[in-house]
Amino acid sequence: MDGKKITQQKIDEVLETASQIDTVDTSPFFKDKVLYRLANVEEEKEPYFPLGWFTPKYQVAALFLFAILNIVAIYTYRSSNQQEQITAFAEAFGLSTSDDESFLN
């Protein structure tokens, strides 16, 4: 029972302090100035981003396609005849060390 009385007293004290608040007199110029600024506040424009359409779902799709393309390229490279391609490349650029072209024969 004591708790209810104390709680009621505290509520009454809070309500009384709210009634003791006085209004503040300000000049009309200050009020007009603040209202003018609030009315004319321009929202900040977001900077233009040319790739705005490139959302995360498109990024994931592009990453997935890039990974698939790389896997296919690596598989194709490994399955082809590597030694033949390397030899052809070496002969085309004169990097071959075959015995047929030796000056010492």
Long-range contacts (C-beta under 8 A, 24 or more apart in sequence): none
